[in-house]
Amino acid sequence: MHVVKVLGVLMIIIVVIGICVVLPLMVIWLINKRKNHEIDKQTEILMAMMEKHPDLDPAEVMKKLNVSSKSHKTIKQKLLDNVLIGGFMTLMGLAVLIPYLCGMVFFGNKEKGIFCGGIMLAVGLAFLIYYLVSKKQLSGEIEAEEKQLKEQQ
């Protein structure tokens, strides 16, 4: 019986380390690998163009490659995405917590309901707080970006 408890604790430790350490490291590694691949492809394209047309300006070619490859979100759009995620997570957390607090339990075990709802509520509120803080701190950058977009049109 004692061995089962030890194995249970080891299983919990392995899962927590996997989720909290290994998973974020893998995500960062994959993102960096994708960025390096994009840079390598752009370099390959630039080298091929420079071999065929040596009179081209490399800076201008790279600028055109970056603009045409993908659309960039403005700071304001990124912040509004955070509001959307924060609002959604907050509402989902409340949707799980309110029935729990009213006595209706969806998960069979009362602790799971309060933990799931509490975690979703906390994540949602964190996104909303991040939006409010970022909006204050980045107000100058947002205005400059909007002014630059108006000038480009």
C-alpha positions as CSV (number, residue, x, y, z in Angstrom):
1,M,0.0,0.0,0.0
2,H,2.9,2.4,0.8
3,V,4.4,1.7,-2.6
4,V,1.2,2.8,-4.3
5,K,1.2,6.1,-2.5
6,V,4.8,6.7,-3.5
7,L,4.1,5.9,-7.1
8,G,1.1,8.2,-7.0
9,V,3.2,11.1,-5.7
10,L,5.9,10.3,-8.3
11,M,3.2,10.4,-11.0
12,I,1.9,13.7,-9.8
13,I,5.5,15.1,-9.8
14,I,6.2,13.9,-13.3
15,V,2.9,15.3,-14.7
16,V,3.5,18.7,-13.0
17,I,7.1,18.9,-14.3
18,G,5.9,17.9,-17.7
19,I,3.2,20.5,-17.9
20,C,5.0,23.3,-16.1
21,V,8.6,22.8,-17.4
22,V,8.8,20.6,-20.5
23,L,5.7,21.9,-22.3
24,P,6.6,25.6,-22.2
25,L,10.2,24.8,-23.3
26,M,8.9,22.7,-26.2
27,V,6.6,25.6,-27.3
28,I,9.5,28.1,-27.2
29,W,11.7,25.7,-29.1
30,L,9.1,25.1,-31.8
31,I,8.5,28.9,-32.2
32,N,12.2,29.6,-32.5
33,K,12.7,26.7,-34.9
34,R,9.9,28.2,-37.1
35,K,11.4,31.7,-37.0
36,N,14.8,30.3,-37.9
37,H,13.3,28.4,-40.8
38,E,11.6,31.6,-42.1
39,I,14.8,33.5,-41.8
40,D,16.7,30.8,-43.7
41,K,14.1,30.8,-46.5
42,Q,14.2,34.6,-46.8
43,T,18.0,34.5,-47.0
44,E,17.9,31.8,-49.6
45,I,15.4,33.9,-51.7
46,L,17.5,37.0,-51.3
47,M,20.7,35.2,-52.3
48,A,19.0,33.8,-55.4
49,M,17.7,37.2,-56.4
50,M,21.1,38.9,-55.8
51,E,22.8,36.3,-58.0
52,K,20.3,36.9,-60.9
53,H,20.0,40.7,-60.4
54,P,23.2,42.1,-58.7
55,D,21.9,45.7,-59.1
56,L,19.0,45.2,-56.7
57,D,19.0,46.9,-53.3
58,P,18.9,44.1,-50.6
59,A,17.1,46.3,-48.0
60,E,14.3,47.1,-50.4
61,V,14.0,43.4,-51.4
62,M,13.8,42.3,-47.7
63,K,11.2,45.0,-47.0
64,K,9.0,43.7,-49.8
65,L,9.5,40.1,-48.6
66,N,8.4,41.0,-45.1
67,V,5.4,43.0,-46.2
68,S,4.1,40.4,-48.6
69,S,4.7,37.3,-46.4
70,K,2.2,38.1,-43.7
71,S,-0.1,40.8,-42.3
72,H,1.0,42.3,-39.0
73,K,-1.4,43.0,-36.2
74,T,-1.3,46.4,-34.7
75,I,-0.7,46.8,-31.0
76,K,-4.3,47.8,-30.5
77,Q,-5.5,44.7,-32.3
78,K,-3.3,42.5,-30.1
79,L,-4.7,44.2,-27.0
80,L,-8.3,43.7,-28.2
81,D,-7.5,40.0,-28.7
82,N,-6.4,39.9,-25.1
83,V,-9.7,41.4,-24.0
84,L,-11.6,38.8,-26.0
85,I,-9.7,35.9,-24.5
86,G,-10.0,37.5,-21.0
87,G,-13.7,38.0,-21.3
88,F,-14.3,34.5,-22.6
89,M,-12.2,32.9,-19.8
90,T,-13.8,35.0,-17.1
91,L,-17.3,34.1,-18.3
92,M,-16.4,30.4,-18.5
93,G,-14.9,30.5,-15.0
94,L,-18.1,32.1,-13.7
95,A,-20.2,29.6,-15.6
96,V,-18.5,26.8,-13.7
97,L,-18.3,28.6,-10.3
98,I,-21.9,29.9,-10.1
99,P,-23.6,26.5,-10.3
100,Y,-21.0,25.1,-7.9
101,L,-21.8,27.9,-5.4
102,C,-25.5,27.4,-5.9
103,G,-25.2,23.7,-5.0
104,M,-25.3,22.1,-8.5
105,V,-22.1,20.3,-9.2
106,F,-21.2,19.3,-12.7
107,F,-18.1,17.3,-12.0
108,G,-19.2,14.9,-9.4
109,N,-16.4,16.0,-7.1
110,K,-16.9,19.4,-5.6
111,E,-13.2,20.2,-5.5
112,K,-12.9,19.8,-9.3
113,G,-15.6,22.3,-10.0
114,I,-14.2,25.0,-7.8
115,F,-10.6,24.4,-9.1
116,C,-11.6,24.5,-12.8
117,G,-13.8,27.5,-12.4
118,G,-11.3,29.3,-10.2
119,I,-8.4,28.7,-12.6
120,M,-10.4,29.9,-15.6
121,L,-11.6,33.0,-13.7
122,A,-8.1,33.8,-12.6
123,V,-6.7,33.4,-16.1
124,G,-9.5,35.6,-17.5
125,L,-9.0,38.3,-15.0
126,A,-5.2,38.2,-15.6
127,F,-5.8,38.8,-19.3
128,L,-8.1,41.7,-18.5
129,I,-5.7,43.3,-16.1
130,Y,-2.9,42.8,-18.6
131,Y,-5.1,44.7,-21.2
132,L,-5.7,47.6,-18.8
133,V,-2.0,47.9,-17.8
134,S,-0.8,47.6,-21.3
135,K,-3.3,50.1,-22.6
136,K,-2.0,52.7,-20.2
137,Q,1.7,52.0,-20.8
138,L,1.4,51.7,-24.6
139,S,-0.9,54.6,-25.3
140,G,1.9,56.6,-27.0
141,E,2.9,53.7,-29.2
142,I,-0.7,53.0,-30.2
143,E,-1.3,56.6,-31.2
144,A,2.0,56.7,-33.2
145,E,1.0,53.4,-34.9
146,E,-2.4,54.8,-35.8
147,K,-0.9,58.0,-37.1
148,Q,1.6,56.0,-39.2
149,L,-1.3,53.9,-40.7
150,K,-3.3,57.0,-41.6
151,E,-0.2,58.4,-43.4
152,Q,0.3,55.2,-45.4
153,Q,-3.3,55.4,-46.6
